Amino acid sequence: MSLQLFFFYLFSTITVASAFMVIASRNPVHSVLFLILAFVNAAGIFLLAGAEFLAMILIVVYVGAVAVLFLFVVMMLDIDFAELKKGILQYMPIGFLIGIVLFLELALVAGSWVILPEVASSSVLPIDDTISNTRALGQVLYTRYVYLFQGAAIILLVAMIGAIVLTLHHRKNVKRQDIIEQVARDPKTAIDVVKVKSGQGLNG
């Protein structure tokens, strides 16, 4: 057994075990930690396959943002998961059916090279060894698919702004800063000169 094959089996075993513990753990915080472990080992598999960009994205985006954010949400909201799990058995038949369909699809993908050996050879794309995967992916995204890439960015921006607008609530009786009004002030409106007669003070 080569060293690369050994690490592949090691990362694959830990990834599958971690994914199982994500759904089997009773503590949601433990589930998130197992999810992070699964992401890290999946990134190791991507590195072995030569896809260093996907491995970096998996670590930076999912582990560094999604999983950690979910962990903080679980810890801060203090959700009663025991209450949420009530009545979960009524969804077991549907979940079992979906699980069977997904298992059959994965089995067909994994065994396609046995049923039709020409499928694996026909799906191989030409690879340019002179440049890295990250540079090749960037060239494809910013040349051939640049309009689709920018369209996806606009959709994500609109979705982010919409989420902020829908969840933003202004409280009443709270003084707020008006930047435009402050910038437009001049000495005539900013200074109020009051002439006070001697002995009267400011009470009048």
BAPAGU-778817 format. One record per residue (C-alpha): residue in three letters; residue number from 1; chain; x, y, z. Coordinates in pm, whole numbers, plus 50000, padded with zeros to 5 digits. Example, Ala and Ser with C-alpha at 12.3 -4.5 7.8 and 13.67 -1.06 7.14 Angstrom:
<nodes>
<node><type>ALA</type><seq>1</seq><mol>A</mol><px>51230</px><py>49550</py><pz>50780</pz></node>
<node><type>SER</type><seq>2</seq><mol>A</mol><px>51367</px><py>49894</py><pz>50714</pz></node>
</nodes>
This chain:
<nodes>
<node><type>MET</type><seq>1</seq><mol>A</mol><px>50000</px><py>50000</py><pz>50000</pz></node>
<node><type>SER</type><seq>2</seq><mol>A</mol><px>50139</px><py>50336</py><pz>49897</pz></node>
<node><type>LEU</type><seq>3</seq><mol>A</mol><px>50152</px><py>50635</py><pz>50130</pz></node>
<node><type>GLN</type><seq>4</seq><mol>A</mol><px>49895</px><py>50827</py><pz>49923</pz></node>
<node><type>LEU</type><seq>5</seq><mol>A</mol><px>49649</px><py>50535</py><pz>49936</pz></node>
<node><type>PHE</type><seq>6</seq><mol>A</mol><px>49702</px><py>50504</py><pz>50312</pz></node>
<node><type>PHE</type><seq>7</seq><mol>A</mol><px>49614</px><py>50869</py><pz>50370</pz></node>
<node><type>PHE</type><seq>8</seq><mol>A</mol><px>49314</px><py>50837</py><pz>50139</pz></node>
<node><type>TYR</type><seq>9</seq><mol>A</mol><px>49169</px><py>50552</py><pz>50344</pz></node>
<node><type>LEU</type><seq>10</seq><mol>A</mol><px>49257</px><py>50738</py><pz>50667</pz></node>
<node><type>PHE</type><seq>11</seq><mol>A</mol><px>49084</px><py>51061</py><pz>50561</pz></node>
<node><type>SER</type><seq>12</seq><mol>A</mol><px>48788</px><py>50874</py><pz>50414</pz></node>
<node><type>THR</type><seq>13</seq><mol>A</mol><px>48732</px><py>50668</py><pz>50729</pz></node>
<node><type>ILE</type><seq>14</seq><mol>A</mol><px>48748</px><py>50972</py><pz>50956</pz></node>
<node><type>THR</type><seq>15</seq><mol>A</mol><px>48518</px><py>51169</py><pz>50723</pz></node>
<node><type>VAL</type><seq>16</seq><mol>A</mol><px>48251</px><py>50896</py><pz>50715</pz></node>
<node><type>ALA</type><seq>17</seq><mol>A</mol><px>48274</px><py>50841</py><pz>51092</pz></node>
<node><type>SER</type><seq>18</seq><mol>A</mol><px>48251</px><py>51216</py><pz>51159</pz></node>
<node><type>ALA</type><seq>19</seq><mol>A</mol><px>47952</px><py>51250</py><pz>50926</pz></node>
<node><type>PHE</type><seq>20</seq><mol>A</mol><px>47776</px><py>50970</py><pz>51112</pz></node>
<node><type>MET</type><seq>21</seq><mol>A</mol><px>47850</px><py>51134</py><pz>51448</pz></node>
<node><type>VAL</type><seq>22</seq><mol>A</mol><px>47704</px><py>51463</py><pz>51321</pz></node>
<node><type>ILE</type><seq>23</seq><mol>A</mol><px>47359</px><py>51303</py><pz>51301</pz></node>
<node><type>ALA</type><seq>24</seq><mol>A</mol><px>47408</px><py>51064</py><pz>51594</pz></node>
<node><type>SER</type><seq>25</seq><mol>A</mol><px>47530</px><py>51308</py><pz>51860</pz></node>
<node><type>ARG</type><seq>26</seq><mol>A</mol><px>47271</px><py>51425</py><pz>52110</pz></node>
<node><type>ASN</type><seq>27</seq><mol>A</mol><px>47460</px><py>51745</py><pz>52188</pz></node>
<node><type>PRO</type><seq>28</seq><mol>A</mol><px>47432</px><py>51997</py><pz>51901</pz></node>
<node><type>VAL</type><seq>29</seq><mol>A</mol><px>47768</px><py>52151</py><pz>51988</pz></node>
<node><type>HIS</type><seq>30</seq><mol>A</mol><px>47933</px><py>51811</py><pz>51950</pz></node>
<node><type>SER</type><seq>31</seq><mol>A</mol><px>47758</px><py>51772</py><pz>51614</pz></node>
<node><type>VAL</type><seq>32</seq><mol>A</mol><px>47910</px><py>52099</py><pz>51492</pz></node>
<node><type>LEU</type><seq>33</seq><mol>A</mol><px>48256</px><py>51994</py><pz>51608</pz></node>
<node><type>PHE</type><seq>34</seq><mol>A</mol><px>48223</px><py>51661</py><pz>51425</pz></node>
<node><type>LEU</type><seq>35</seq><mol>A</mol><px>48109</px><py>51857</py><pz>51119</pz></node>
<node><type>ILE</type><seq>36</seq><mol>A</mol><px>48426</px><py>52066</py><pz>51133</pz></node>
<node><type>LEU</type><seq>37</seq><mol>A</mol><px>48630</px><py>51746</py><pz>51160</pz></node>
<node><type>ALA</type><seq>38</seq><mol>A</mol><px>48452</px><py>51605</py><pz>50854</pz></node>
<node><type>PHE</type><seq>39</seq><mol>A</mol><px>48527</px><py>51924</py><pz>50657</pz></node>
<node><type>VAL</type><seq>40</seq><mol>A</mol><px>48896</px><py>51914</py><pz>50746</pz></node>
<node><type>ASN</type><seq>41</seq><mol>A</mol><px>48937</px><py>51551</py><pz>50641</pz></node>
<node><type>ALA</type><seq>42</seq><mol>A</mol><px>48741</px><py>51613</py><pz>50320</pz></node>
<node><type>ALA</type><seq>43</seq><mol>A</mol><px>48987</px><py>51893</py><pz>50245</pz></node>
<node><type>GLY</type><seq>44</seq><mol>A</mol><px>49267</px><py>51640</py><pz>50292</pz></node>
<node><type>ILE</type><seq>45</seq><mol>A</mol><px>49103</px><py>51415</py><pz>50031</pz></node>
<node><type>PHE</type><seq>46</seq><mol>A</mol><px>49082</px><py>51709</py><pz>49789</pz></node>
<node><type>LEU</type><seq>47</seq><mol>A</mol><px>49454</px><py>51774</py><pz>49840</pz></node>
<node><type>LEU</type><seq>48</seq><mol>A</mol><px>49532</px><py>51413</py><pz>49758</pz></node>
<node><type>ALA</type><seq>49</seq><mol>A</mol><px>49325</px><py>51446</py><pz>49439</pz></node>
<node><type>GLY</type><seq>50</seq><mol>A</mol><px>49522</px><py>51757</py><pz>49336</pz></node>
<node><type>ALA</type><seq>51</seq><mol>A</mol><px>49233</px><py>52000</py><pz>49390</pz></node>
<node><type>GLU</type><seq>52</seq><mol>A</mol><px>49406</px><py>52241</py><pz>49625</pz></node>
<node><type>PHE</type><seq>53</seq><mol>A</mol><px>49162</px><py>52524</py><pz>49550</pz></node>
<node><type>LEU</type><seq>54</seq><mol>A</mol><px>48861</px><py>52318</py><pz>49664</pz></node>
<node><type>ALA</type><seq>55</seq><mol>A</mol><px>49052</px><py>52216</py><pz>49977</pz></node>
<node><type>MET</type><seq>56</seq><mol>A</mol><px>49129</px><py>52579</py><pz>50058</pz></node>
<node><type>ILE</type><seq>57</seq><mol>A</mol><px>48769</px><py>52684</py><pz>49998</pz></node>
<node><type>LEU</type><seq>58</seq><mol>A</mol><px>48644</px><py>52402</py><pz>50219</pz></node>
<node><type>ILE</type><seq>59</seq><mol>A</mol><px>48866</px><py>52517</py><pz>50505</pz></node>
<node><type>VAL</type><seq>60</seq><mol>A</mol><px>48821</px><py>52893</py><pz>50466</pz></node>
<node><type>VAL</type><seq>61</seq><mol>A</mol><px>48450</px><py>52908</py><pz>50382</pz></node>
<node><type>TYR</type><seq>62</seq><mol>A</mol><px>48292</px><py>52610</py><pz>50556</pz></node>
<node><type>VAL</type><seq>63</seq><mol>A</mol><px>48518</px><py>52561</py><pz>50856</pz></node>
<node><type>GLY</type><seq>64</seq><mol>A</mol><px>48613</px><py>52924</py><pz>50902</pz></node>
<node><type>ALA</type><seq>65</seq><mol>A</mol><px>48269</px><py>53075</py><pz>50848</pz></node>
<node><type>VAL</type><seq>66</seq><mol>A</mol><px>47973</px><py>52841</py><pz>50821</pz></node>
<node><type>ALA</type><seq>67</seq><mol>A</mol><px>48057</px><py>52585</py><pz>51088</pz></node>
<node><type>VAL</type><seq>68</seq><mol>A</mol><px>48193</px><py>52839</py><pz>51338</pz></node>
<node><type>LEU</type><seq>69</seq><mol>A</mol><px>47894</px><py>53069</py><pz>51282</pz></node>
<node><type>PHE</type><seq>70</seq><mol>A</mol><px>47656</px><py>52778</py><pz>51332</pz></node>
<node><type>LEU</type><seq>71</seq><mol>A</mol><px>47841</px><py>52684</py><pz>51650</pz></node>
<node><type>PHE</type><seq>72</seq><mol>A</mol><px>47802</px><py>53036</py><pz>51791</pz></node>
<node><type>VAL</type><seq>73</seq><mol>A</mol><px>47432</px><py>53041</py><pz>51695</pz></node>
<node><type>VAL</type><seq>74</seq><mol>A</mol><px>47371</px><py>52709</py><pz>51870</pz></node>
<node><type>MET</type><seq>75</seq><mol>A</mol><px>47556</px><py>52824</py><pz>52183</pz></node>
<node><type>MET</type><seq>76</seq><mol>A</mol><px>47397</px><py>53171</py><pz>52200</pz></node>
<node><type>LEU</type><seq>77</seq><mol>A</mol><px>47034</px><py>53088</py><pz>52119</pz></node>
<node><type>ASP</type><seq>78</seq><mol>A</mol><px>47013</px><py>52801</py><pz>52370</pz></node>
<node><type>ILE</type><seq>79</seq><mol>A</mol><px>46760</px><py>52611</py><pz>52156</pz></node>
<node><type>ASP</type><seq>80</seq><mol>A</mol><px>46558</px><py>52336</py><pz>52324</pz></node>
<node><type>PHE</type><seq>81</seq><mol>A</mol><px>46644</px><py>52050</py><pz>52088</pz></node>
<node><type>ALA</type><seq>82</seq><mol>A</mol><px>46453</px><py>51800</py><pz>52300</pz></node>
<node><type>GLU</type><seq>83</seq><mol>A</mol><px>46134</px><py>51989</py><pz>52215</pz></node>
<node><type>LEU</type><seq>84</seq><mol>A</mol><px>46224</px><py>52002</py><pz>51848</pz></node>
<node><type>LYS</type><seq>85</seq><mol>A</mol><px>46288</px><py>51627</py><pz>51831</pz></node>
<node><type>LYS</type><seq>86</seq><mol>A</mol><px>45937</px><py>51543</py><pz>51947</pz></node>
<node><type>GLY</type><seq>87</seq><mol>A</mol><px>45737</px><py>51382</py><pz>51672</pz></node>
<node><type>ILE</type><seq>88</seq><mol>A</mol><px>46045</px><py>51307</py><pz>51464</pz></node>
<node><type>LEU</type><seq>89</seq><mol>A</mol><px>45943</px><py>50943</py><pz>51421</pz></node>
<node><type>GLN</type><seq>90</seq><mol>A</mol><px>45656</px><py>51040</py><pz>51192</pz></node>
<node><type>TYR</type><seq>91</seq><mol>A</mol><px>45912</px><py>51157</py><pz>50934</pz></node>
<node><type>MET</type><seq>92</seq><mol>A</mol><px>46116</px><py>50837</py><pz>50950</pz></node>
<node><type>PRO</type><seq>93</seq><mol>A</mol><px>45948</px><py>50662</py><pz>50651</pz></node>
<node><type>ILE</type><seq>94</seq><mol>A</mol><px>46013</px><py>50960</py><pz>50422</pz></node>
<node><type>GLY</type><seq>95</seq><mol>A</mol><px>46369</px><py>50995</py><pz>50547</pz></node>
<node><type>PHE</type><seq>96</seq><mol>A</mol><px>46430</px><py>50624</py><pz>50500</pz></node>
<node><type>LEU</type><seq>97</seq><mol>A</mol><px>46298</px><py>50641</py><pz>50143</pz></node>
<node><type>ILE</type><seq>98</seq><mol>A</mol><px>46519</px><py>50940</py><pz>50058</pz></node>
<node><type>GLY</type><seq>99</seq><mol>A</mol><px>46817</px><py>50761</py><pz>50214</pz></node>
<node><type>ILE</type><seq>100</seq><mol>A</mol><px>46758</px><py>50454</py><pz>49993</pz></node>
<node><type>VAL</type><seq>101</seq><mol>A</mol><px>46737</px><py>50672</py><pz>49680</pz></node>
<node><type>LEU</type><seq>102</seq><mol>A</mol><px>47062</px><py>50852</py><pz>49768</pz></node>
<node><type>PHE</type><seq>103</seq><mol>A</mol><px>47236</px><py>50523</py><pz>49843</pz></node>
<node><type>LEU</type><seq>104</seq><mol>A</mol><px>47130</px><py>50379</py><pz>49507</pz></node>
<node><type>GLU</type><seq>105</seq><mol>A</mol><px>47254</px><py>50690</py><pz>49326</pz></node>
<node><type>LEU</type><seq>106</seq><mol>A</mol><px>47591</px><py>50672</py><pz>49501</pz></node>
<node><type>ALA</type><seq>107</seq><mol>A</mol><px>47615</px><py>50300</py><pz>49425</pz></node>
<node><type>LEU</type><seq>108</seq><mol>A</mol><px>47546</px><py>50365</py><pz>49056</pz></node>
<node><type>VAL</type><seq>109</seq><mol>A</mol><px>47809</px><py>50640</py><pz>49043</pz></node>
<node><type>ALA</type><seq>110</seq><mol>A</mol><px>48068</px><py>50426</py><pz>49221</pz></node>
<node><type>GLY</type><seq>111</seq><mol>A</mol><px>47992</px><py>50116</py><pz>49013</pz></node>
<node><type>SER</type><seq>112</seq><mol>A</mol><px>47956</px><py>50286</py><pz>48677</pz></node>
<node><type>TRP</type><seq>113</seq><mol>A</mol><px>48311</px><py>50192</py><pz>48579</pz></node>
<node><type>VAL</type><seq>114</seq><mol>A</mol><px>48215</px><py>49824</py><pz>48620</pz></node>
<node><type>ILE</type><seq>115</seq><mol>A</mol><px>47889</px><py>49847</py><pz>48422</pz></node>
<node><type>LEU</type><seq>116</seq><mol>A</mol><px>48019</px><py>50080</py><pz>48149</pz></node>
<node><type>PRO</type><seq>117</seq><mol>A</mol><px>48398</px><py>50114</py><pz>48153</pz></node>
<node><type>GLU</type><seq>118</seq><mol>A</mol><px>48390</px><py>50371</py><pz>47869</pz></node>
<node><type>VAL</type><seq>119</seq><mol>A</mol><px>48204</px><py>50620</py><pz>48092</pz></node>
<node><type>ALA</type><seq>120</seq><mol>A</mol><px>48511</px><py>50687</py><pz>48304</pz></node>
<node><type>SER</type><seq>121</seq><mol>A</mol><px>48733</px><py>50745</py><pz>48002</pz></node>
<node><type>SER</type><seq>122</seq><mol>A</mol><px>48481</px><py>50973</py><pz>47828</pz></node>
<node><type>SER</type><seq>123</seq><mol>A</mol><px>48446</px><py>51203</py><pz>48129</pz></node>
<node><type>VAL</type><seq>124</seq><mol>A</mol><px>48817</px><py>51284</py><pz>48152</pz></node>
<node><type>LEU</type><seq>125</seq><mol>A</mol><px>48889</px><py>51648</py><pz>48063</pz></node>
<node><type>PRO</type><seq>126</seq><mol>A</mol><px>49223</px><py>51771</py><pz>47925</pz></node>
<node><type>ILE</type><seq>127</seq><mol>A</mol><px>49442</px><py>51911</py><pz>48200</pz></node>
<node><type>ASP</type><seq>128</seq><mol>A</mol><px>49708</px><py>52175</py><pz>48143</pz></node>
<node><type>ASP</type><seq>129</seq><mol>A</mol><px>50004</px><py>52083</py><pz>48362</pz></node>
<node><type>THR</type><seq>130</seq><mol>A</mol><px>50178</px><py>52415</py><pz>48303</pz></node>
<node><type>ILE</type><seq>131</seq><mol>A</mol><px>49946</px><py>52614</py><pz>48532</pz></node>
<node><type>SER</type><seq>132</seq><mol>A</mol><px>49791</px><py>52545</py><pz>48871</pz></node>
<node><type>ASN</type><seq>133</seq><mol>A</mol><px>49430</px><py>52444</py><pz>48927</pz></node>
<node><type>THR</type><seq>134</seq><mol>A</mol><px>49349</px><py>52774</py><pz>49095</pz></node>
<node><type>ARG</type><seq>135</seq><mol>A</mol><px>49478</px><py>52976</py><pz>48799</pz></node>
<node><type>ALA</type><seq>136</seq><mol>A</mol><px>49297</px><py>52754</py><pz>48548</pz></node>
<node><type>LEU</type><seq>137</seq><mol>A</mol><px>48971</px><py>52790</py><pz>48741</pz></node>
<node><type>GLY</type><seq>138</seq><mol>A</mol><px>49015</px><py>53167</py><pz>48756</pz></node>
<node><type>GLN</type><seq>139</seq><mol>A</mol><px>49075</px><py>53187</py><pz>48382</pz></node>
<node><type>VAL</type><seq>140</seq><mol>A</mol><px>48756</px><py>52993</py><pz>48312</pz></node>
<node><type>LEU</type><seq>141</seq><mol>A</mol><px>48543</px><py>53193</py><pz>48558</pz></node>
<node><type>TYR</type><seq>142</seq><mol>A</mol><px>48663</px><py>53538</py><pz>48452</pz></node>
<node><type>THR</type><seq>143</seq><mol>A</mol><px>48666</px><py>53475</py><pz>48075</pz></node>
<node><type>ARG</type><seq>144</seq><mol>A</mol><px>48410</px><py>53222</py><pz>47958</pz></node>
<node><type>TYR</type><seq>145</seq><mol>A</mol><px>48165</px><py>53249</py><pz>48248</pz></node>
<node><type>VAL</type><seq>146</seq><mol>A</mol><px>48230</px><py>53606</py><pz>48361</pz></node>
<node><type>TYR</type><seq>147</seq><mol>A</mol><px>47868</px><py>53723</py><pz>48307</pz></node>
<node><type>LEU</type><seq>148</seq><mol>A</mol><px>47725</px><py>53424</py><pz>48493</pz></node>
<node><type>PHE</type><seq>149</seq><mol>A</mol><px>47978</px><py>53481</py><pz>48771</pz></node>
<node><type>GLN</type><seq>150</seq><mol>A</mol><px>47881</px><py>53849</py><pz>48804</pz></node>
<node><type>GLY</type><seq>151</seq><mol>A</mol><px>47511</px><py>53756</py><pz>48790</pz></node>
<node><type>ALA</type><seq>152</seq><mol>A</mol><px>47556</px><py>53513</py><pz>49077</pz></node>
<node><type>ALA</type><seq>153</seq><mol>A</mol><px>47737</px><py>53784</py><pz>49275</pz></node>
<node><type>ILE</type><seq>154</seq><mol>A</mol><px>47449</px><py>54029</py><pz>49217</pz></node>
<node><type>ILE</type><seq>155</seq><mol>A</mol><px>47194</px><py>53769</py><pz>49329</pz></node>
<node><type>LEU</type><seq>156</seq><mol>A</mol><px>47390</px><py>53703</py><pz>49649</pz></node>
<node><type>LEU</type><seq>157</seq><mol>A</mol><px>47422</px><py>54077</py><pz>49715</pz></node>
<node><type>VAL</type><seq>158</seq><mol>A</mol><px>47047</px><py>54130</py><pz>49671</pz></node>
<node><type>ALA</type><seq>159</seq><mol>A</mol><px>46974</px><py>53833</py><pz>49897</pz></node>
<node><type>MET</type><seq>160</seq><mol>A</mol><px>47206</px><py>53972</py><pz>50166</pz></node>
<node><type>ILE</type><seq>161</seq><mol>A</mol><px>47048</px><py>54319</py><pz>50150</pz></node>
<node><type>GLY</type><seq>162</seq><mol>A</mol><px>46699</px><py>54167</py><pz>50156</pz></node>
<node><type>ALA</type><seq>163</seq><mol>A</mol><px>46781</px><py>53961</py><pz>50463</pz></node>
<node><type>ILE</type><seq>164</seq><mol>A</mol><px>46912</px><py>54271</py><pz>50642</pz></node>
<node><type>VAL</type><seq>165</seq><mol>A</mol><px>46605</px><py>54477</py><pz>50548</pz></node>
<node><type>LEU</type><seq>166</seq><mol>A</mol><px>46361</px><py>54206</py><pz>50656</pz></node>
<node><type>THR</type><seq>167</seq><mol>A</mol><px>46527</px><py>54150</py><pz>50993</pz></node>
<node><type>LEU</type><seq>168</seq><mol>A</mol><px>46605</px><py>54515</py><pz>51077</pz></node>
<node><type>HIS</type><seq>169</seq><mol>A</mol><px>46365</px><py>54663</py><pz>51331</pz></node>
<node><type>HIS</type><seq>170</seq><mol>A</mol><px>46387</px><py>55025</py><pz>51449</pz></node>
<node><type>ARG</type><seq>171</seq><mol>A</mol><px>46300</px><py>55087</py><pz>51811</pz></node>
<node><type>LYS</type><seq>172</seq><mol>A</mol><px>46088</px><py>55389</py><pz>51892</pz></node>
<node><type>ASN</type><seq>173</seq><mol>A</mol><px>46195</px><py>55672</py><pz>52122</pz></node>
<node><type>VAL</type><seq>174</seq><mol>A</mol><px>46562</px><py>55618</py><pz>52035</pz></node>
<node><type>LYS</type><seq>175</seq><mol>A</mol><px>46777</px><py>55908</py><pz>51917</pz></node>
<node><type>ARG</type><seq>176</seq><mol>A</mol><px>46951</px><py>55827</py><pz>51590</pz></node>
<node><type>GLN</type><seq>177</seq><mol>A</mol><px>47231</px><py>55998</py><pz>51408</pz></node>
<node><type>ASP</type><seq>178</seq><mol>A</mol><px>47147</px><py>56169</py><pz>51077</pz></node>
<node><type>ILE</type><seq>179</seq><mol>A</mol><px>47472</px><py>56199</py><pz>50884</pz></node>
<node><type>ILE</type><seq>180</seq><mol>A</mol><px>47326</px><py>56407</py><pz>50599</pz></node>
<node><type>GLU</type><seq>181</seq><mol>A</mol><px>47177</px><py>56662</py><pz>50837</pz></node>
<node><type>GLN</type><seq>182</seq><mol>A</mol><px>47503</px><py>56692</py><pz>51031</pz></node>
<node><type>VAL</type><seq>183</seq><mol>A</mol><px>47712</px><py>56745</py><pz>50720</pz></node>
<node><type>ALA</type><seq>184</seq><mol>A</mol><px>47470</px><py>57008</py><pz>50584</pz></node>
<node><type>ARG</type><seq>185</seq><mol>A</mol><px>47487</px><py>57225</py><pz>50899</pz></node>
<node><type>ASP</type><seq>186</seq><mol>A</mol><px>47638</px><py>57575</py><pz>50883</pz></node>
<node><type>PRO</type><seq>187</seq><mol>A</mol><px>47723</px><py>57830</py><pz>51157</pz></node>
<node><type>LYS</type><seq>188</seq><mol>A</mol><px>47384</px><py>57999</py><pz>51121</pz></node>
<node><type>THR</type><seq>189</seq><mol>A</mol><px>47192</px><py>57682</py><pz>51209</pz></node>
<node><type>ALA</type><seq>190</seq><mol>A</mol><px>47450</px><py>57525</py><pz>51439</pz></node>
<node><type>ILE</type><seq>191</seq><mol>A</mol><px>47493</px><py>57820</py><pz>51676</pz></node>
<node><type>ASP</type><seq>192</seq><mol>A</mol><px>47203</px><py>57973</py><pz>51865</pz></node>
<node><type>VAL</type><seq>193</seq><mol>A</mol><px>47295</px><py>58311</py><pz>52016</pz></node>
<node><type>VAL</type><seq>194</seq><mol>A</mol><px>47086</px><py>58400</py><pz>52320</pz></node>
<node><type>LYS</type><seq>195</seq><mol>A</mol><px>47101</px><py>58748</py><pz>52476</pz></node>
<node><type>VAL</type><seq>196</seq><mol>A</mol><px>47048</px><py>58726</py><pz>52851</pz></node>
<node><type>LYS</type><seq>197</seq><mol>A</mol><px>46986</px><py>59034</py><pz>53057</pz></node>
<node><type>SER</type><seq>198</seq><mol>A</mol><px>47191</px><py>59092</py><pz>53363</pz></node>
<node><type>GLY</type><seq>199</seq><mol>A</mol><px>47057</px><py>58912</py><pz>53668</pz></node>
<node><type>GLN</type><seq>200</seq><mol>A</mol><px>46803</px><py>58693</py><pz>53486</pz></node>
<node><type>GLY</type><seq>201</seq><mol>A</mol><px>47027</px><py>58394</py><pz>53407</pz></node>
<node><type>LEU</type><seq>202</seq><mol>A</mol><px>46907</px><py>58128</py><pz>53164</pz></node>
<node><type>ASN</type><seq>203</seq><mol>A</mol><px>46576</px><py>58047</py><pz>53333</pz></node>
<node><type>GLY</type><seq>204</seq><mol>A</mol><px>46379</px><py>58303</py><pz>53131</pz></node>
</nodes>
